[in-house]
Amino acid sequence: MSELPFRTPVSAQHREPVLDVVVPVFNEEKDLEPSVRRLHAHLSETFPYPFRITVADNASTDATPRIAAQLAAELPELAWLRLAEKGRGRALHAAWSESRAPVLAYVDVDLSTDLAALLPLVAPLISGHSDLAIGTRLARGSRVVRGPKREAISRCYNALLRSTLAVGFSDAQCGFKAVRRDVAERLLPLVKDSGWFFDTELLVIAERAGLRIHEVPVDWVDDPDSRVDLLSTALADLRGIARMGRELARGTLPTAGLRRAGDRSPSGGLAGQLLRFAAVGAVSSVGYVLLYVALRPETGGQVANALALLLCALANTAANRRLTFGLRGRSGALRHQAQGLLVFTIGLALTSGALALLHRATSTPGRGTEVGVLVAANLAATLVRFLLFRAWVFRTGRRREAEAPAA
């Protein structure tokens, strides 16, 4: 699959709806009408483009479908769809997949998030600056009113995401998000979850693919009547984290076709690769020498050499993966590190052999001589590493395989 084209701004003369705000609902006969009218009034007064509001009904069994149909008949900017099965992720997937608006968003029906943040949320997507945007309750500028239990759960969940999936975004579950349609068209088929973990999975895949995620601090007031089952939601989220962790470890997280043409670090061209590899190698060599000198008095020459080379090899593989060969995201990263460790053994053999030959030639070589021989051997090992990285570890076929979606 080809990569995403360059981002372009939405034309100011766009006649069709520029923004489609989805409101997923399940048995919300009490809140649906006042919330939709409030959202409609806000967009009518503040949003400078045509817009649409879509009520996505998750198999409600109360009067929600009737109220949604009445609102759609009254308000020309309102549409609604009804799904036979429950699931917030399922509702968003269906509504976003049907929409033709260039920017897609969703808000929770309780409107816990202040709508004043809606225009700042979607503006970077309309302008072409970002691919996705999320409201965050955990930024310094956010103002949040909620009980200590929900505050603790939210912070613990996002801390767990950072520690297990190494995410960079701050708030995965705030019901206030937006995505460009061209991104959603490729991203949605890759998201497996149809419930509350949908948001997290969508963001993790997008971030691993190197897509730009914009964050907006929000004002947020907890809904005391929220029907979310915290225990079942938490268990489902933990299962989702475990599944995505396995996919990351196996290098099967799907990111094919999600990279932007203008965002991929250039990896082609031998001269450019050599320059970037040399820069990474120079830093690695300095780090190697510092580690060796620090470890040598306590461990001896051979052990210090092995430890210093191992640590630098891990850092070197990660840096070259991103900077020299242009791979972004984490799909296949563990496999690349494993292959890098095999390359490391060759470097270890070269440097250990050079050290052994030096000690055979003279029983008491000076410290400067020892370090000089090791640096020379390490440079030779670096050249071998580059050739193997280019021809084996990060060759084009491997890179396409790393980005392919799971079967």
C-alpha positions in Angstrom: 0.0 0.0 0.0 1.3 3.5 -0.9 2.1 6.0 1.8 -0.3 8.8 2.7 0.1 11.9 0.5 1.3 15.3 1.9 -1.2 17.0 4.2 -3.1 19.8 2.6 -5.4 22.4 4.2 -9.1 22.2 3.6 -10.3 24.9 1.2 -12.0 27.9 2.7 -14.6 27.6 -0.1 -15.5 24.0 0.8 -19.3 23.7 0.3 -19.9 20.3 1.8 -19.5 19.7 5.6 -15.9 20.1 6.6 -16.4 18.6 10.1 -18.6 15.7 11.1 -19.0 15.4 14.9 -20.2 11.9 16.0 -22.1 11.5 19.2 -22.1 7.8 20.2 -25.1 6.9 22.4 -26.7 4.0 24.2 -29.9 4.5 26.1 -29.5 8.3 26.4 -33.1 9.4 26.2 -32.5 11.9 29.0 -29.4 13.6 27.8 -29.5 13.2 24.0 -31.8 16.1 23.0 -30.3 18.9 25.3 -26.8 17.8 24.5 -27.3 17.7 20.7 -29.1 21.1 20.8 -26.2 22.6 22.8 -23.6 21.1 20.4 -25.6 22.3 17.4 -25.9 25.9 18.8 -22.2 26.0 19.6 -21.1 24.9 16.1 -23.6 27.3 14.5 -22.2 30.2 16.4 -18.5 29.5 16.4 -17.5 27.1 13.6 -16.7 29.0 10.3 -17.3 26.0 8.0 -20.3 23.8 7.1 -20.6 21.0 9.6 -22.6 17.9 10.4 -23.6 16.1 13.6 -24.1 12.4 13.5 -25.8 10.5 16.3 -24.6 6.9 16.3 -27.0 4.8 18.3 -25.5 1.6 19.8 -28.6 -0.6 19.8 -30.5 1.5 22.4 -33.6 -0.1 23.9 -35.2 3.1 25.2 -36.6 6.2 23.4 -33.1 7.2 22.1 -33.8 6.2 18.4 -37.1 8.1 18.4 -35.5 11.3 19.8 -32.6 11.0 17.4 -35.0 10.7 14.4 -37.0 13.7 15.5 -33.9 15.8 15.9 -32.7 14.7 12.5 -36.0 15.8 10.9 -35.8 19.2 12.6 -32.1 20.1 12.2 -30.7 19.9 8.7 -27.1 19.5 9.9 -28.1 16.4 12.0 -27.9 12.8 10.8 -28.3 9.6 12.7 -27.6 5.9 12.3 -28.6 2.9 14.2 -26.4 -0.1 14.9 -27.6 -3.5 15.9 -24.8 -4.1 18.3 -23.3 -2.2 21.3 -19.8 -0.8 21.4 -18.5 2.8 21.3 -15.7 1.8 19.0 -18.1 0.0 16.7 -20.3 3.2 16.6 -17.3 5.4 15.8 -16.0 3.0 13.2 -19.4 2.9 11.4 -20.1 6.6 11.5 -16.6 7.7 10.5 -16.5 5.2 7.7 -19.7 6.5 6.2 -18.8 10.2 6.5 -17.3 12.2 3.6 -16.3 15.2 5.7 -12.5 16.0 5.6 -12.3 16.1 9.4 -14.0 13.6 11.7 -14.5 14.1 15.4 -16.5 12.7 18.3 -17.7 13.9 21.7 -19.3 12.1 24.5 -23.1 12.7 24.8 -22.7 14.1 28.4 -20.5 16.9 27.0 -18.2 16.7 30.0 -15.6 18.5 27.9 -16.1 22.2 27.4 -17.0 22.8 23.8 -14.8 25.9 23.7 -11.9 23.4 23.0 -13.6 22.0 19.9 -12.3 24.6 17.4 -8.7 24.3 18.8 -9.1 20.6 18.5 -10.0 20.4 14.8 -8.1 23.5 13.6 -4.7 21.7 13.1 -6.5 19.0 11.1 -8.3 21.6 8.9 -5.0 23.5 8.3 -3.1 20.4 7.4 -0.7 20.6 10.4 -1.7 17.4 12.2 -3.3 14.0 11.5 -5.1 13.4 14.7 -6.1 15.5 17.7 -7.1 14.6 21.2 -8.4 16.5 24.2 -6.3 15.9 27.3 -7.3 16.2 30.9 -3.8 15.6 32.2 -1.9 18.6 30.7 -0.8 21.5 32.9 -3.4 23.8 31.4 -6.3 21.4 31.8 -9.0 22.2 34.4 -10.7 19.0 35.6 -13.5 18.5 38.2 -13.9 14.8 39.1 -13.7 12.6 42.1 -10.4 11.1 43.4 -11.4 7.6 42.3 -11.8 8.5 38.7 -8.8 10.8 38.8 -6.6 7.9 40.2 -8.0 5.4 37.6 -7.3 7.8 34.7 -3.8 8.6 35.8 -2.9 5.0 36.5 -4.2 3.8 33.1 -2.3 6.4 31.2 0.9 5.7 33.3 0.4 2.0 32.5 0.2 2.8 28.7 3.5 4.8 29.0 5.3 2.0 30.8 4.0 -0.9 28.7 3.4 0.4 25.2 5.8 3.4 25.5 3.1 5.9 24.3 3.8 9.6 24.0 0.3 11.0 24.2 -1.0 11.9 27.6 -4.7 11.0 27.7 -6.0 8.0 25.8 -9.6 7.9 27.0 -10.9 11.5 27.0 -14.1 11.5 24.9 -13.0 14.4 22.7 -11.0 13.4 19.6 -10.7 14.2 15.9 -8.9 12.6 12.9 -8.5 13.6 9.2 -10.6 11.4 6.9 -7.7 10.4 4.7 -6.0 9.0 7.8 -9.2 7.4 9.2 -9.8 5.6 5.9 -6.5 3.7 6.4 -6.4 3.6 10.2 -9.9 2.3 11.0 -9.5 -1.1 9.2 -6.5 -1.8 11.4 -8.3 -1.2 14.7 -9.6 -4.5 16.1 -11.4 -3.3 19.3 -15.0 -2.3 19.1 -15.5 -1.1 22.7 -13.8 1.3 25.0 -10.2 0.3 24.0 -10.9 1.5 20.5 -9.5 5.0 21.3 -6.3 3.6 22.8 -5.6 1.2 19.9 -6.3 3.9 17.3 -3.8 6.2 18.9 -1.1 3.6 19.5 -1.2 2.5 15.9 -1.1 6.1 14.7 1.8 7.0 16.9 3.8 3.9 15.9 3.3 4.9 12.3 4.8 8.3 13.0 1.5 10.2 12.4 1.3 13.6 14.1 -1.0 13.8 17.1 -2.1 17.2 18.4 -3.1 17.6 22.1 -5.4 20.2 23.4 -5.8 20.9 27.2 -9.5 20.8 28.0 -11.8 21.9 30.8 -13.7 18.8 31.9 -16.4 18.2 34.5 -17.2 14.6 35.5 -20.7 13.4 34.8 -22.0 11.9 38.1 -24.6 9.9 36.2 -22.0 8.1 34.0 -23.1 4.5 33.3 -19.6 3.3 32.5 -18.8 0.0 34.3 -15.3 0.8 35.6 -14.4 -2.8 36.4 -15.4 -4.4 33.1 -13.9 -1.5 31.2 -10.6 -1.8 33.1 -10.4 -5.5 32.4 -11.1 -5.0 28.7 -8.4 -2.3 28.6 -5.9 -4.6 30.2 -6.7 -7.3 27.7 -6.2 -4.7 24.9 -2.9 -3.6 26.3 -1.7 -7.2 26.6 -2.7 -7.9 23.0 -1.0 -4.8 21.6 2.1 -5.6 23.7 2.3 -9.0 22.0 1.9 -7.4 18.6 4.7 -5.0 19.4 7.0 -7.7 20.7 6.4 -9.8 17.5 6.7 -6.9 15.2 3.2 -7.5 13.8 1.5 -4.2 14.8 -0.1 -3.0 11.5 1.2 0.3 10.2 1.2 -0.3 6.5 0.2 2.6 4.4 0.0 5.0 7.3 3.2 7.0 6.8 3.1 10.5 5.4 5.1 11.2 2.3 6.6 14.3 3.9 7.2 12.8 7.3 9.4 9.8 6.5 13.0 10.3 7.3 15.0 9.9 4.1 16.7 6.6 4.1 17.7 6.2 0.4 21.1 7.2 -1.0 24.3 5.5 0.1 26.1 8.9 0.7 23.4 10.1 3.0 23.2 6.9 4.9 27.0 6.8 5.3 27.0 10.4 6.7 24.2 9.6 9.2 25.8 6.2 10.1 29.2 7.9 10.6 27.6 10.5 12.9 25.9 7.8 15.0 29.1 5.7 14.9 31.2 8.6 16.2 28.8 9.1 19.1 28.8 5.4 19.8 32.6 5.2 19.7 32.9 8.0 22.3 30.3 6.2 24.4 32.2 3.0 24.0 35.5 4.5 25.1 34.0 6.2 28.2 32.2 2.9 29.2 35.4 0.8 28.7 37.6 3.2 30.7 35.0 3.3 33.5 34.5 -0.5 33.6 38.1 -1.6 33.0 39.4 -1.2 36.6 36.6 -3.3 38.1 36.0 -6.0 35.5 39.2 -6.5 33.5 39.8 -5.8 29.8 37.7 -8.5 28.2 34.6 -8.1 30.3 34.8 -4.3 30.1 35.1 -4.6 26.3 32.1 -6.9 26.0 29.8 -4.8 28.3 30.7 -1.5 26.7 30.3 -3.0 23.2 26.9 -4.6 24.1 25.4 -1.4 25.6 26.7 0.7 22.7 25.4 -1.8 20.1 21.9 -1.6 21.5 21.9 2.2 21.4 23.6 2.1 18.0 21.0 -0.2 16.4 18.1 1.9 17.7 19.7 5.2 16.5 20.5 3.8 13.1 17.1 2.3 12.7 15.5 5.7 13.1 18.2 8.2 11.8 20.1 6.3 9.1 17.5 4.0 7.6 14.4 6.1 8.2 12.2 3.6 10.2 9.7 5.2 12.5 7.4 3.6 15.0 8.1 0.4 16.8 6.9 -2.4 14.5 9.7 -4.9 14.1 12.0 -3.0 16.6 12.6 -6.1 18.7 13.5 -8.2 15.7 15.9 -5.5 14.5 17.5 -5.4 17.9 17.9 -9.2 17.8 19.5 -9.1 14.4 21.6 -6.2 15.7 22.9 -8.4 18.5 24.0 -11.0 16.0 25.9 -8.2 14.2 27.3 -7.3 17.7 28.9 -10.7 18.1 30.9 -10.1 15.0 32.1 -6.8 16.4 32.8 -8.5 19.7 34.9 -11.1 17.9 36.9 -8.4 16.1 37.6 -6.3 19.2 38.2 -9.3 21.5 40.6 -10.8 18.9 42.5 -7.5 18.6 42.8 -7.3 22.4 44.0 -10.9 22.6 46.6 -10.3 19.9 47.9 -7.2 21.7 48.4 -9.1 24.9 50.1 -11.9 23.1 52.5 -9.4 21.5 53.3 -7.6 24.8 52.4 -8.8 28.3 52.0 -5.3 29.7 50.6 -2.9 27.1 50.0 0.7 28.1 46.5 1.8 28.7 46.7 4.2 25.8 47.9 1.5 23.5 45.2 -0.8 24.6 42.5 1.8 24.0 43.9 2.7 20.6 43.9 -0.9 19.4 40.3 -1.3 20.6 39.2 1.9 18.9 40.8 0.7 15.6 39.1 -2.7 15.9 35.8 -1.0 16.8 36.0 1.1 13.7 36.5 -2.0 11.6 33.5 -3.6 13.4 31.5 -0.5 12.7 32.1 -0.8 8.9 31.0 -4.4 9.0 27.9 -3.3 11.0 27.0 -0.8 8.4 27.2 -3.3 5.5 25.1 -5.8 7.4 22.6 -3.2 8.5 22.1 -2.1 4.9 22.2 -5.5 3.2 20.3 -7.6 5.9 18.8 -5.9 9.0 17.2 -2.9 7.4 17.1 -3.8 3.7 14.0 -2.6 1.8 12.2 -6.0 1.9 12.6 -6.3 5.6 11.2 -2.8 6.1 8.1 -3.5 4.0 7.7 -6.7 6.0 7.9 -4.9 9.3 5.2 -2.5 8.2 2.8 -5.1 6.8 -0.4 -5.7 8.7 -1.0 -8.8 10.8 -2.7 -11.6 9.0 
